[in-house]
Amino acid sequence: MATTIGRFTFNVQFPVAGVYTGKGTEKMFPTWRSWGPDLVEVRLDHFDPKPLPEYLRMVQSLKAVLPCPFLLTVRSNKEGGGPLSKSLDDKQRYFLFDCLAEEVEGIDVELASLIAGKVAALCAQRKKTLVVSVHDFKRTPPDSVLISWLKKAKSAKADVVKIACHAASLEDALRLLNFALKNRKTPLVAIPMGDLARPLRLLAPLFGSRWAYAYLDSPTAPGQYSLPNFRDIARRL
């Protein structure tokens, strides 16, 4: 199932986004290129506090090495944001989205965020892909709730809807993936989180999830694989 982000289109069996948290050094960038991420998610909320020009330089340096689309995330503290998110209010988060939008092909914002509408307008104006995301770190809610999230995200002008939920059992994880399968005509990313769901994170694209996540330099979610580990297991499958 082909997915287009900006000028990039990928259509592979196990598309994977490599997560960049600012912890890796530029000496590691050529190695990351050899890992072949289909997409890079810049988790700015996990970066160390730096002046804005330094953030720009770090993203530009990685883009010069990796020929793939980039997705910018400044996750809110309420939905699992990194250390930097604790010191950012919504106005400051929007400022970072606005300033770095030209360096990326897409932006990820939470459905529940008060700036979701402004970020949607920003993406429309700058011609960026909008990912609207929902996270539940405690449970996988009933399908009726998942359907409600999907409808609300589509109403929020999402180009891609991302739903990540903690799975207390394999049944939870399979139910979330089956939800993606039933709604595969909608660009949807489904992520079962937690140790029990870890093996099924790999299989999410086979159920219609537009991509899976693995980390380049540091994990950002429970059960997340490193990118080379993900690639190795996917090849065996």
Backbone as JSON, one array per atom type, in Angstrom:
{
  "sequence": "MATTIGRFTFNVQFPVAGVYTGKGTEKMFPTWRSWGPDLVEVRLDHFDPKPLPEYLRMVQSLKAVLPCPFLLTVRSNKEGGGPLSKSLDDKQRYFLFDCLAEEVEGIDVELASLIAGKVAALCAQRKKTLVVSVHDFKRTPPDSVLISWLKKAKSAKADVVKIACHAASLEDALRLLNFALKNRKTPLVAIPMGDLARPLRLLAPLFGSRWAYAYLDSPTAPGQYSLPNFRDIARRL",
  "N": [[0.85, -1.19, 0.0], [0.88, 1.99, -1.09], [2.35, 4.92, 0.28], [2.38, 8.39, 0.49], [4.4, 11.08, 1.34], [4.96, 14.34, 1.35], [7.19, 14.88, -1.28], [7.88, 12.29, -1.47], [7.31, 8.82, -2.0], [6.59, 5.71, -0.67], [6.49, 2.18, -0.92], [6.64, -0.53, 0.44], [7.02, -3.78, 1.98], [7.44, -3.81, 4.76], [7.34, -0.97, 5.86], [9.13, 1.45, 7.71], [9.53, 3.89, 10.22], [12.27, 5.66, 11.31], [13.18, 6.76, 14.44], [14.43, 9.8, 15.61], [16.12, 11.28, 18.21], [17.88, 13.26, 18.8], [20.02, 12.44, 20.26], [21.98, 10.97, 19.04], [25.2, 11.27, 17.42], [26.69, 13.18, 14.72], [28.55, 11.58, 13.51], [27.36, 9.15, 13.44], [25.47, 9.24, 11.47], [26.0, 8.29, 8.73], [25.93, 5.52, 9.19], [23.28, 5.19, 9.98], [22.07, 5.79, 7.56], [22.73, 3.5, 6.12], [21.04, 1.72, 7.34], [18.61, 2.28, 6.25], [16.01, 3.8, 6.73], [12.55, 4.31, 5.96], [11.3, 6.58, 6.53], [11.87, 9.39, 8.62], [11.31, 10.22, 11.93], [11.48, 13.13, 13.65], [11.87, 13.59, 16.87], [11.52, 16.14, 18.53], [10.89, 16.83, 21.11], [12.43, 15.22, 22.67], [14.96, 16.17, 22.42], [17.92, 17.76, 23.75], [17.77, 20.89, 25.54], [18.29, 23.58, 23.39], [19.5, 26.42, 21.47], [17.33, 27.71, 18.9], [18.55, 27.88, 16.23], [20.4, 25.79, 16.41], [18.83, 23.48, 16.53], [17.77, 23.58, 13.96], [20.12, 23.26, 12.46], [20.91, 20.66, 13.21], [18.82, 19.04, 12.2], [18.96, 19.66, 9.47], [21.51, 18.69, 8.9], [21.17, 15.92, 9.21], [19.24, 15.46, 7.25], [20.74, 15.92, 5.0], [22.08, 13.58, 4.74], [20.29, 11.43, 4.81], [18.11, 10.22, 2.44], [15.1, 10.54, 2.56], [11.63, 11.07, 3.55], [10.9, 13.46, 6.18], [9.45, 13.69, 9.39], [8.11, 15.88, 11.7], [7.87, 15.98, 15.18], [6.7, 17.35, 18.15], [6.06, 16.31, 20.85], [3.43, 16.5, 23.25], [3.59, 16.9, 26.82], [1.54, 15.59, 28.14], [0.95, 13.43, 26.54], [3.03, 11.59, 26.53], [5.4, 12.96, 25.97], [8.91, 13.87, 25.64], [11.67, 14.91, 27.86], [12.05, 17.66, 27.21], [9.5, 18.57, 26.65], [8.28, 19.14, 29.03], [8.92, 21.7, 29.68], [7.71, 23.24, 27.81], [5.05, 25.25, 26.67], [1.86, 25.33, 24.91], [1.99, 27.43, 23.08], [4.72, 27.75, 22.69], [5.35, 25.25, 21.64], [3.95, 25.38, 19.2], [5.39, 27.44, 18.02], [7.84, 26.18, 17.52], [7.03, 24.2, 15.67], [6.24, 25.91, 13.58], [8.66, 27.23, 12.95], [10.34, 25.15, 12.11], [9.03, 23.9, 10.08], [9.63, 24.09, 7.34], [11.77, 22.43, 7.06], [10.94, 19.85, 7.0], [8.79, 17.16, 5.77], [6.37, 16.53, 6.88], [4.13, 16.91, 9.73], [3.45, 15.93, 13.05], [0.8, 16.03, 15.27], [-1.06, 16.03, 18.33], [-4.4, 14.84, 18.6], [-5.93, 15.8, 20.75], [-4.71, 18.15, 21.38], [-4.61, 21.67, 22.04], [-3.6, 23.22, 20.06], [-4.01, 21.89, 17.73], [-5.73, 22.6, 15.6], [-4.49, 24.95, 14.64], [-2.04, 23.91, 13.82], [-2.91, 22.21, 11.82], [-3.82, 24.09, 9.97], [-1.4, 25.34, 9.43], [-0.01, 23.24, 8.18], [-1.6, 22.92, 5.9], [-1.2, 25.38, 4.65], [1.57, 25.37, 4.19], [1.81, 23.15, 2.66], [2.29, 20.57, 3.81], [2.35, 17.2, 5.05], [-0.11, 16.16, 7.31], [-0.13, 14.53, 10.33], [-2.32, 13.26, 12.59], [-2.49, 12.41, 15.9], [-3.22, 9.96, 18.47], [-2.81, 8.83, 21.77], [-2.81, 6.22, 24.15], [-1.64, 5.26, 27.06], [-2.38, 3.48, 28.95], [-4.28, 1.55, 28.27], [-5.96, -0.46, 25.73], [-8.59, 0.86, 24.25], [-12.19, 0.21, 23.86], [-13.54, -0.78, 20.61], [-15.44, 1.07, 19.82], [-14.52, 3.46, 20.86], [-12.1, 3.71, 19.5], [-13.07, 4.05, 16.9], [-14.37, 6.5, 17.23], [-12.17, 8.17, 17.74], [-10.87, 7.96, 15.27], [-12.75, 9.14, 13.5], [-12.85, 11.75, 14.54], [-10.22, 12.6, 14.16], [-10.04, 12.56, 11.38], [-11.86, 14.56, 10.85], [-10.39, 16.63, 11.8], [-8.75, 17.25, 9.75], [-6.75, 15.43, 9.15], [-4.14, 13.94, 7.28], [-2.95, 11.57, 7.71], [-3.83, 9.24, 10.19], [-2.83, 8.48, 13.45], [-2.77, 5.96, 15.85], [-1.92, 4.92, 18.97], [-1.71, 2.49, 21.43], [-1.56, 1.06, 24.72], [-1.12, -2.37, 25.14], [-2.5, -4.81, 27.05], [-2.55, -7.44, 26.65], [-2.07, -10.06, 24.19], [-4.39, -10.25, 22.78], [-5.46, -7.66, 22.96], [-3.55, -6.27, 21.43], [-3.86, -7.51, 18.92], [-6.48, -6.81, 18.41], [-6.3, -4.05, 18.02], [-4.68, -4.0, 15.74], [-6.35, -5.37, 14.0], [-8.35, -3.5, 13.82], [-7.03, -1.57, 12.32], [-6.79, -3.05, 9.97], [-9.47, -3.34, 9.2], [-10.0, -0.74, 8.58], [-8.37, -0.03, 6.5], [-8.52, 1.48, 4.19], [-8.36, 4.05, 4.98], [-5.68, 6.26, 5.55], [-3.75, 5.13, 8.02], [-1.94, 4.7, 11.01], [-1.15, 2.21, 13.18], [-0.27, 1.34, 16.44], [0.53, -1.02, 18.66], [1.45, -0.97, 22.01], [3.9, -1.87, 24.56], [5.41, -4.64, 26.38], [4.23, -7.18, 25.89], [3.07, -6.78, 23.45], [5.15, -6.42, 21.76], [6.26, -8.2, 19.69], [4.26, -7.95, 17.76], [4.36, -5.37, 16.88], [6.06, -5.35, 14.74], [4.55, -6.51, 12.75], [2.55, -4.78, 12.11], [2.37, -3.21, 9.63], [1.48, -5.21, 7.86], [-1.13, -5.45, 8.49], [-2.26, -3.22, 7.5], [-1.38, -0.85, 8.62], [0.26, 2.17, 7.92], [2.96, 2.56, 8.39], [5.58, 1.35, 10.59], [7.3, 1.88, 13.74], [10.69, 2.41, 14.71], [13.72, 2.88, 16.56], [16.39, 5.23, 15.93], [18.43, 6.33, 17.56], [17.61, 6.36, 20.28], [15.13, 4.79, 22.27], [11.63, 5.68, 22.28], [9.2, 4.79, 23.09], [7.28, 2.22, 24.8], [8.43, -1.06, 24.18], [9.64, -0.58, 21.73], [11.63, -1.31, 18.88], [15.13, -1.22, 17.93], [16.23, 0.22, 14.83], [18.01, -1.41, 13.16], [17.61, -3.89, 14.39], [14.87, -4.25, 13.97], [14.86, -4.38, 11.14], [16.39, -6.71, 10.74], [14.81, -8.75, 11.92], [12.49, -8.48, 10.4], [13.43, -9.25, 7.87], [13.88, -11.95, 8.32], [11.29, -12.82, 8.66]],
  "CA": [[0.0, 0.0, 0.0], [1.77, 3.14, -1.23], [2.13, 6.07, 1.14], [3.09, 9.57, 0.0], [4.65, 12.16, 2.3], [5.69, 15.33, 0.58], [7.53, 14.4, -2.63], [8.33, 10.91, -1.35], [6.33, 7.74, -1.96], [7.2, 4.4, -0.41], [5.57, 1.06, -1.03], [7.41, -1.71, 0.79], [6.23, -4.67, 2.82], [7.57, -3.42, 6.16], [7.81, 0.41, 5.98], [9.46, 1.77, 9.1], [10.01, 5.23, 10.54], [13.35, 5.7, 12.28], [12.97, 7.88, 15.36], [15.65, 10.55, 15.92], [15.88, 12.04, 19.43], [18.94, 14.23, 19.01], [21.08, 11.89, 21.1], [23.04, 10.44, 18.19], [26.12, 12.26, 16.87], [26.75, 13.21, 13.26], [29.38, 10.46, 13.06], [26.5, 7.98, 13.29], [24.52, 9.44, 10.38], [26.2, 7.37, 7.61], [25.45, 4.2, 9.6], [21.81, 5.23, 9.91], [21.7, 5.71, 6.14], [22.83, 2.1, 5.7], [19.89, 1.0, 7.89], [17.54, 2.49, 5.28], [14.65, 4.15, 7.16], [11.65, 4.82, 4.92], [10.81, 7.85, 7.05], [12.51, 9.76, 9.88], [10.53, 11.07, 12.83], [12.31, 13.98, 14.51], [11.19, 13.78, 18.15], [12.18, 17.31, 19.09], [10.63, 16.89, 22.55], [13.47, 14.46, 23.35], [16.24, 16.84, 22.25], [18.36, 18.61, 24.85], [17.47, 22.3, 25.27], [19.29, 24.24, 22.56], [18.98, 27.55, 20.69], [16.63, 27.28, 17.69], [19.44, 27.6, 15.08], [21.06, 24.5, 16.57], [17.86, 22.47, 16.1], [17.73, 23.64, 12.5], [21.36, 22.69, 11.93], [20.92, 19.21, 13.43], [17.89, 18.43, 11.26], [19.51, 19.84, 8.13], [22.67, 17.79, 8.76], [20.67, 14.56, 9.01], [18.56, 15.43, 5.95], [21.77, 15.88, 3.96], [22.6, 12.22, 4.66], [19.22, 10.46, 4.63], [17.21, 10.6, 1.35], [13.75, 10.06, 2.84], [10.83, 12.14, 4.15], [11.07, 13.73, 7.6], [8.23, 14.04, 10.11], [8.45, 16.62, 12.92], [6.99, 15.78, 16.33], [7.03, 17.99, 19.42], [4.99, 15.67, 21.61], [3.03, 17.14, 24.49], [3.92, 16.17, 28.03], [0.38, 14.77, 28.52], [0.86, 12.23, 25.71], [4.28, 10.86, 26.47], [6.5, 13.77, 25.48], [10.21, 13.75, 26.29], [11.99, 15.89, 28.89], [11.89, 19.05, 26.77], [8.08, 18.94, 26.61], [7.87, 19.63, 30.36], [9.18, 23.14, 29.77], [7.09, 23.91, 26.66], [3.6, 25.38, 26.62], [1.36, 25.14, 23.54], [2.48, 28.53, 22.23], [6.12, 27.45, 22.36], [5.35, 24.1, 20.72], [3.55, 25.85, 17.87], [6.52, 28.22, 17.5], [8.82, 25.23, 16.98], [6.45, 23.66, 14.44], [6.27, 26.97, 12.57], [10.04, 27.53, 12.55], [11.01, 24.01, 11.49], [8.15, 23.27, 9.09], [10.25, 24.04, 6.01], [12.81, 21.41, 7.05], [10.33, 18.52, 7.04], [7.69, 16.91, 4.84], [5.14, 16.34, 7.61], [4.09, 17.27, 11.15], [2.58, 15.1, 13.88], [0.24, 16.75, 16.42], [-2.07, 15.24, 19.04], [-5.8, 15.19, 18.38], [-6.44, 16.52, 21.91], [-3.96, 19.39, 21.6], [-5.31, 22.93, 21.78], [-3.05, 23.84, 18.85], [-4.2, 20.99, 16.59], [-6.32, 23.35, 14.49], [-3.48, 25.85, 14.09], [-1.05, 23.09, 13.13], [-3.55, 21.76, 10.58], [-3.8, 25.24, 9.06], [0.0, 25.51, 9.05], [0.31, 22.2, 7.2], [-2.31, 23.22, 4.65], [-0.56, 26.55, 4.05], [2.94, 25.03, 3.76], [1.75, 21.92, 1.88], [2.93, 19.51, 4.58], [1.48, 16.12, 5.47], [-0.52, 16.29, 8.71], [-0.43, 13.31, 11.08], [-3.05, 13.56, 13.83], [-2.21, 11.22, 16.7], [-3.86, 9.71, 19.76], [-2.04, 7.85, 22.55], [-3.36, 5.77, 25.42], [-0.56, 4.47, 27.65], [-2.93, 2.63, 30.0], [-5.14, 0.47, 27.79], [-6.5, -0.4, 24.38], [-10.02, 1.06, 24.52], [-13.12, -0.52, 22.98], [-13.57, -0.36, 19.22], [-16.28, 2.25, 19.68], [-13.65, 4.61, 21.15], [-11.16, 3.8, 18.37], [-13.83, 4.62, 15.78], [-14.58, 7.91, 17.55], [-10.89, 8.86, 17.51], [-10.62, 8.0, 13.83], [-13.64, 10.13, 12.91], [-12.45, 13.09, 14.99], [-8.95, 12.93, 13.51], [-10.34, 12.88, 9.98], [-12.51, 15.88, 10.87], [-9.33, 17.6, 12.1], [-8.0, 17.41, 8.5], [-5.58, 14.54, 9.13], [-3.76, 13.17, 6.1], [-2.7, 10.26, 8.29], [-4.26, 9.13, 11.59], [-1.97, 7.57, 14.21], [-3.35, 5.52, 17.12], [-1.0, 4.08, 19.73], [-2.35, 2.08, 22.68], [-0.95, 0.0, 25.51], [-1.81, -3.66, 25.04], [-2.31, -5.63, 28.24], [-2.57, -8.83, 26.2], [-1.97, -10.21, 22.74], [-5.73, -9.98, 22.24], [-5.54, -6.21, 22.8], [-2.72, -5.88, 20.29], [-4.48, -7.99, 17.69], [-7.71, -6.04, 18.17], [-5.9, -2.76, 17.44], [-4.24, -4.25, 14.37], [-7.54, -5.72, 13.21], [-9.02, -2.23, 13.56], [-6.32, -1.0, 11.17], [-7.13, -3.84, 8.79], [-10.84, -3.02, 8.81], [-10.04, 0.65, 8.12], [-7.14, 0.14, 5.71], [-8.69, 2.49, 3.14], [-7.97, 5.31, 5.6], [-4.27, 6.25, 5.94], [-3.78, 4.91, 9.46], [-0.79, 4.06, 11.64], [-1.59, 1.57, 14.41], [0.9, 0.93, 17.22], [0.31, -1.64, 19.96], [2.61, -0.7, 22.85], [4.1, -2.73, 25.71], [6.25, -5.82, 26.15], [3.45, -8.27, 25.31], [2.73, -6.46, 22.06], [6.37, -6.11, 21.03], [6.4, -8.91, 18.41], [3.24, -7.56, 16.79], [4.72, -4.07, 16.3], [6.68, -5.64, 13.46], [3.57, -6.97, 11.76], [1.51, -3.77, 11.9], [2.14, -2.88, 8.21], [0.74, -6.27, 7.18], [-2.55, -5.25, 8.82], [-2.72, -1.98, 6.9], [-0.72, 0.32, 9.18], [1.08, 2.72, 6.84], [4.34, 2.31, 8.74], [5.87, 1.02, 11.98], [8.33, 2.75, 14.3], [11.87, 1.85, 15.37], [14.53, 4.05, 16.91], [17.74, 5.39, 15.41], [19.41, 6.59, 18.61], [17.11, 6.12, 21.63], [13.7, 4.44, 22.21], [10.7, 6.7, 22.77], [7.92, 4.16, 23.45], [7.45, 0.86, 25.31], [8.47, -2.14, 23.21], [10.17, -0.13, 20.44], [12.86, -1.94, 18.43], [16.09, -0.41, 17.18], [15.97, 0.01, 13.4], [18.66, -2.61, 12.6], [16.94, -5.07, 14.95], [13.62, -4.35, 13.23], [15.16, -4.85, 9.78], [16.87, -8.09, 10.79], [13.69, -9.64, 12.19], [11.59, -8.41, 9.25], [14.02, -10.07, 6.8], [13.66, -13.36, 8.67], [9.89, -13.11, 8.44]],
  "C": [[0.89, 1.25, 0.0], [1.36, 4.27, -0.29], [2.98, 7.22, 0.64], [3.18, 10.6, 1.11], [5.51, 13.18, 1.59], [5.95, 14.82, -0.83], [7.95, 12.94, -2.64], [7.16, 9.94, -1.33], [7.06, 6.44, -1.66], [6.12, 3.34, -0.4], [6.36, -0.22, -0.83], [6.61, -2.53, 1.79], [6.26, -4.27, 4.29], [8.11, -1.99, 6.26], [8.02, 0.78, 7.44], [10.0, 3.19, 9.21], [11.11, 5.11, 11.59], [13.22, 6.94, 13.14], [14.32, 8.49, 15.77], [15.36, 11.46, 17.11], [16.95, 13.08, 19.73], [20.09, 13.72, 19.85], [22.25, 11.37, 20.27], [23.91, 11.56, 17.62], [26.15, 12.16, 15.34], [27.63, 12.1, 12.71], [28.55, 9.21, 12.81], [25.6, 8.07, 12.06], [24.74, 8.5, 9.19], [25.74, 5.94, 7.93], [23.94, 4.14, 9.52], [21.34, 5.14, 8.47], [21.73, 4.25, 5.66], [21.68, 1.26, 6.24], [18.64, 1.2, 7.03], [16.16, 2.79, 5.85], [13.82, 4.66, 5.98], [11.18, 6.22, 5.25], [11.61, 8.13, 8.33], [11.56, 10.63, 10.68], [11.5, 11.81, 13.74], [11.51, 14.26, 15.78], [11.88, 14.92, 18.9], [11.98, 17.4, 20.61], [11.63, 16.06, 23.35], [14.85, 15.09, 23.18], [16.63, 17.56, 23.55], [18.02, 20.05, 24.53], [18.62, 22.98, 24.53], [18.68, 25.48, 21.91], [18.35, 27.03, 19.39], [17.56, 27.03, 16.51], [20.14, 26.24, 15.18], [20.11, 23.36, 16.2], [17.81, 22.41, 14.58], [18.96, 22.96, 11.9], [21.37, 21.17, 12.06], [20.0, 18.49, 12.44], [18.42, 18.51, 9.84], [20.68, 18.9, 7.89], [22.22, 16.35, 8.51], [19.98, 14.43, 7.65], [19.57, 15.34, 4.81], [22.29, 14.46, 3.74], [21.5, 11.21, 4.32], [18.22, 10.93, 3.57], [15.8, 10.05, 1.54], [12.95, 11.2, 3.45], [11.08, 12.25, 5.65], [9.74, 14.2, 8.19], [8.64, 14.7, 11.43], [7.4, 16.38, 14.0], [7.54, 16.56, 17.52], [5.93, 17.54, 20.38], [4.69, 16.42, 22.91], [3.39, 16.27, 25.69], [2.79, 15.21, 28.43], [0.32, 13.46, 27.74], [2.23, 11.61, 25.47], [5.46, 11.63, 25.91], [7.78, 13.57, 26.27], [10.47, 14.87, 27.27], [11.76, 17.34, 28.47], [10.44, 19.51, 26.83], [7.59, 19.49, 27.94], [8.04, 21.14, 30.5], [8.52, 23.93, 28.64], [5.58, 24.04, 26.85], [3.16, 25.27, 25.16], [1.87, 26.21, 22.59], [3.91, 28.25, 21.79], [6.21, 26.24, 21.42], [4.97, 24.53, 19.32], [4.69, 26.65, 17.23], [7.56, 27.3, 16.87], [8.3, 24.58, 15.7], [6.58, 24.67, 13.29], [7.69, 27.19, 12.04], [10.72, 26.39, 11.8], [10.2, 23.37, 10.37], [8.82, 23.12, 7.72], [11.33, 22.97, 5.91], [12.26, 19.99, 6.95], [9.21, 18.4, 6.0], [6.35, 16.74, 5.55], [5.28, 16.72, 9.08], [3.09, 16.37, 11.85], [2.11, 15.92, 15.08], [-0.87, 15.91, 17.03], [-3.48, 15.76, 18.74], [-6.33, 16.08, 19.5], [-5.75, 17.86, 22.14], [-4.78, 20.62, 21.25], [-4.78, 23.62, 20.53], [-3.25, 22.97, 17.61], [-4.76, 21.73, 15.38], [-5.32, 24.27, 13.83], [-2.41, 25.08, 13.31], [-1.62, 22.56, 11.82], [-3.53, 22.88, 9.54], [-2.38, 25.5, 8.55], [0.39, 24.5, 7.98], [-0.36, 22.47, 5.85], [-1.62, 24.37, 3.91], [0.81, 26.2, 3.47], [2.99, 23.76, 2.91], [2.56, 20.79, 2.53], [1.9, 18.44, 4.94], [1.17, 16.27, 6.96], [-0.85, 14.92, 9.29], [-1.11, 13.74, 12.38], [-3.02, 12.29, 14.68], [-2.98, 11.19, 18.01], [-3.05, 8.63, 20.47], [-2.8, 7.5, 23.83], [-2.33, 4.81, 26.02], [-1.06, 3.52, 28.74], [-3.69, 1.43, 29.46], [-5.34, 0.58, 26.29], [-8.01, -0.29, 24.54], [-10.9, 0.25, 23.58], [-13.11, 0.03, 21.56], [-14.41, 0.89, 19.01], [-15.47, 3.53, 19.92], [-12.66, 4.8, 20.0], [-11.84, 4.44, 17.16], [-14.06, 6.11, 15.99], [-13.31, 8.71, 17.3], [-10.63, 9.02, 16.02], [-11.47, 9.07, 13.15], [-13.22, 11.54, 13.28], [-11.15, 13.52, 14.32], [-9.16, 13.29, 12.05], [-11.0, 14.25, 9.88], [-11.5, 16.98, 11.13], [-8.38, 17.78, 10.92], [-6.75, 16.54, 8.42], [-5.38, 13.94, 7.74], [-3.49, 11.73, 6.51], [-3.16, 10.3, 9.74], [-3.37, 8.11, 12.28], [-2.63, 7.24, 15.54], [-2.38, 4.55, 17.78], [-1.62, 3.77, 21.09], [-1.55, 1.0, 23.39], [-1.79, -1.27, 25.39], [-1.48, -4.49, 26.26], [-2.26, -7.11, 27.9], [-2.36, -8.87, 24.7], [-3.3, -9.93, 22.07], [-5.93, -8.49, 22.02], [-4.78, -5.77, 21.55], [-3.35, -6.3, 18.97], [-5.76, -7.22, 17.37], [-7.38, -4.68, 17.54], [-5.45, -2.95, 15.99], [-5.4, -4.63, 13.46], [-8.36, -4.47, 12.9], [-8.36, -1.53, 12.37], [-6.69, -1.72, 9.89], [-8.52, -3.49, 8.28], [-10.95, -1.61, 8.24], [-8.85, 0.98, 7.23], [-7.29, 1.13, 4.57], [-8.37, 3.89, 3.66], [-6.48, 5.25, 5.92], [-4.16, 6.25, 7.47], [-2.49, 4.22, 9.9], [-1.27, 3.52, 12.98], [-0.38, 1.0, 15.15], [0.47, 0.31, 18.53], [1.57, -1.5, 20.79], [2.68, -1.68, 24.03], [4.86, -3.99, 25.35], [5.49, -6.96, 25.49], [3.17, -8.05, 23.83], [3.96, -6.31, 21.17], [6.49, -6.88, 19.71], [5.43, -8.42, 17.33], [3.48, -6.16, 16.22], [5.3, -4.26, 14.9], [5.66, -5.9, 12.36], [2.52, -5.91, 11.42], [1.3, -3.4, 10.43], [1.37, -3.94, 7.44], [-0.76, -6.18, 7.43], [-3.08, -3.92, 8.27], [-2.14, -0.73, 7.51], [0.28, 0.85, 8.16], [2.58, 2.63, 7.13], [4.42, 1.87, 10.2], [6.97, 1.97, 12.45], [9.46, 1.92, 14.9], [12.8, 3.04, 15.63], [15.91, 4.01, 16.23], [18.76, 5.51, 16.54], [18.92, 6.3, 20.03], [15.61, 5.81, 21.56], [12.83, 5.52, 22.83], [9.36, 6.11, 23.2], [8.18, 2.75, 23.94], [7.43, -0.18, 24.19], [9.07, -1.77, 21.86], [11.49, -0.82, 20.12], [13.84, -0.88, 17.93], [15.86, -0.71, 15.7], [16.72, -1.2, 12.84], [18.04, -3.9, 13.13], [15.63, -5.32, 14.22], [13.87, -4.94, 11.85], [15.58, -6.32, 9.77], [15.7, -9.07, 10.99], [12.73, -9.67, 11.0], [12.12, -9.25, 8.08], [13.78, -11.55, 7.06], [12.21, -13.77, 8.44], [9.58, -13.24, 6.96]]
}
